[in-house]
Amino acid sequence: MLLSGERTMAIYCPACEQLHYHQFSLFQLSSSPRAFHCTCGFTQAHITKHNRRYEVSLLTPAGDRVRLLFPFREFWSAPLLTFYSPDEGEILGYFGEAEYVKEAAADFDSDLLEPDDFFAPEIMTEILAYLQKLAAAQKIGCTCSDPAVGIDVYPDKVELVCSNCGSAILMSAVSEDDIARLYSLSELKMKPASYTYLGEWLKPIR
């Protein structure tokens, strides 16, 4: 019997708040993590093969990292797997055969933003990609005692929020000036219980 390794995965992106589809072969997975990127540029997930198990690493809507382990047999044979966050039980995505994934995703109850909903899709894409770069380098955070920074995306702006202390940074995402303003920063660190608008934060001192 010839096994088909073709699989479809639909993953929720906490950056642009869309459910994005990925099609790939299980034969492409190895001990080196394979990254899956949303069309907005954000890295949604990684899948790694560990001997007889597969590890799926992805993010919750609040930006918390989740690692899910699946036995080799289940990962290869299940027509549909649903990814849940261990704490909240939120649905983070689906994995399996294309028809089952698409059917499950059609019932996914969410208020996802579509690309056409953004005031300036290209500007938003660049801003999200740069935020992803900073996050990967651990350059986004909060100085409170137990930081947990998530991201909220709106049609015209992006907001970084610490779920622990409530501090936040708001940045516009509609013009080239917004990109330049963000690119001038190499780190984004919030102070506990503070609220900063990026445009005001970078005003020159007179």
C-alpha positions in Angstrom: 0.0 0.0 0.0 1.4 3.4 -1.0 1.0 6.0 1.7 0.3 9.6 0.7 2.2 12.2 2.7 0.3 15.2 1.3 -1.3 17.2 4.1 -3.2 20.5 4.5 -2.9 22.7 7.5 -5.0 25.7 8.4 -3.4 27.9 11.1 -4.8 31.0 12.9 -2.4 33.9 12.6 -2.3 36.1 15.7 -0.8 39.0 13.7 -3.3 39.5 10.9 -6.0 37.5 12.5 -6.6 35.3 9.5 -6.8 31.5 9.0 -4.1 30.7 6.5 -3.7 27.4 4.6 -0.5 25.5 4.0 -0.1 22.4 1.8 3.0 20.2 2.1 4.3 16.7 2.3 5.1 14.8 5.5 8.2 13.5 3.8 9.5 17.1 3.9 9.5 17.2 7.7 12.7 16.4 9.6 14.6 17.0 12.9 15.2 20.5 11.7 12.1 22.7 12.5 10.2 23.6 9.3 8.6 27.1 9.5 5.2 28.0 8.1 4.6 31.6 7.2 1.4 33.5 6.9 0.9 35.7 3.8 1.4 38.7 6.0 4.9 37.6 6.7 4.4 36.4 10.3 5.8 33.0 11.2 2.8 31.1 12.3 4.2 27.7 13.2 7.0 25.2 13.2 6.8 21.4 12.8 9.7 19.2 13.9 10.1 15.4 13.8 11.4 13.8 17.0 12.0 10.1 16.4 8.4 8.6 16.6 6.7 11.9 17.4 6.0 15.2 15.8 6.1 18.5 17.6 3.9 21.4 16.4 4.9 24.8 17.8 2.5 27.7 17.3 1.0 30.8 18.9 -2.3 31.5 20.7 -4.3 34.7 19.8 -2.6 36.3 22.9 0.8 35.5 21.5 1.7 32.7 23.9 3.9 29.9 22.5 2.2 26.4 22.5 4.0 23.1 21.8 1.9 20.1 20.9 3.2 16.5 20.5 1.6 13.9 18.4 2.5 10.2 18.0 3.9 9.2 14.6 1.0 6.9 13.8 -1.7 9.5 14.7 0.1 12.3 12.7 0.2 10.0 9.6 -3.2 8.3 9.8 -5.7 10.8 11.3 -7.8 12.4 8.6 -8.2 15.5 10.8 -6.4 16.8 13.9 -7.6 20.0 15.7 -4.9 22.1 17.4 -6.1 23.4 20.8 -4.4 25.6 23.3 -3.8 23.6 26.5 -4.9 26.2 28.9 -7.9 28.0 27.3 -9.0 25.2 24.9 -9.0 27.7 22.0 -8.9 26.3 18.5 -5.6 27.3 16.9 -5.9 25.4 13.6 -6.5 22.2 11.8 -4.3 19.5 10.2 -5.0 16.6 8.0 -6.5 15.7 4.6 -7.5 18.7 2.6 -11.3 18.0 2.4 -11.6 17.5 6.2 -9.5 20.6 7.0 -11.5 22.8 4.7 -14.8 21.5 6.1 -13.6 22.1 9.7 -12.2 25.6 8.8 -15.5 26.6 7.2 -17.2 26.2 10.7 -14.4 28.1 12.4 -16.3 30.9 14.3 -14.1 34.0 14.3 -14.0 37.6 13.2 -11.0 37.3 10.9 -9.7 40.3 9.0 -9.3 39.9 5.3 -6.5 41.5 3.4 -8.9 44.0 1.7 -9.9 45.1 5.2 -6.6 46.9 5.7 -6.3 50.5 4.8 -2.9 49.9 3.3 -2.2 46.1 3.0 1.4 46.6 1.8 2.3 48.9 4.7 0.7 46.5 7.2 2.6 43.6 5.7 5.9 45.4 6.2 5.1 46.5 9.7 4.1 42.9 10.8 7.2 41.5 9.2 9.4 43.9 11.1 7.6 43.2 14.4 8.1 39.5 13.7 11.8 40.1 13.3 12.0 42.0 16.6 10.0 39.3 18.4 12.3 36.5 17.0 15.3 38.5 18.4 13.5 38.9 21.7 13.4 42.6 21.3 9.7 43.0 22.1 8.7 42.8 25.8 7.6 44.5 29.0 9.6 45.3 32.1 6.8 44.1 34.5 7.3 41.1 36.7 5.6 38.5 34.4 5.5 39.9 30.9 3.2 38.3 28.3 3.0 40.4 25.2 0.4 39.8 22.5 -0.6 41.6 19.3 -3.9 43.0 18.1 -4.2 44.0 14.5 -6.8 46.5 13.2 -7.5 47.8 9.7 -5.3 50.9 10.2 -3.1 50.1 13.3 -1.3 47.5 15.4 -1.3 47.3 19.1 1.1 45.4 21.3 -0.4 44.6 24.7 1.0 43.0 27.9 -1.7 40.7 29.2 0.0 40.7 32.7 0.1 44.5 33.5 -2.0 46.0 30.7 0.7 48.2 29.2 0.5 48.8 25.5 2.1 50.3 22.5 -0.1 51.6 19.6 1.3 52.2 16.1 -0.3 53.4 12.9 0.0 51.3 9.8 -1.2 53.4 6.9 1.8 55.3 5.5 5.5 55.0 4.6 6.1 57.4 7.6 4.7 54.7 9.9 7.2 52.2 8.5 10.1 54.6 8.8 9.1 55.4 12.4 9.1 51.7 13.4 12.3 50.9 11.5 14.1 53.6 13.5 13.6 51.3 16.6 15.7 48.3 17.3 13.7 47.3 20.5 10.2 47.8 21.9 10.0 47.6 25.7 6.9 48.6 27.6 6.8 50.0 31.1 4.3 48.5 33.5 0.7 49.8 33.1 1.7 52.4 30.5 0.2 53.3 27.2 2.3 54.7 24.4 1.4 56.0 21.0 4.4 55.4 18.7 3.9 58.7 16.9 4.0 60.7 20.1 6.8 58.6 21.6 9.2 59.6 18.8 8.4 63.3 18.7 11.7 65.3 18.9 12.4 67.2 22.1 12.2 70.9 21.4 
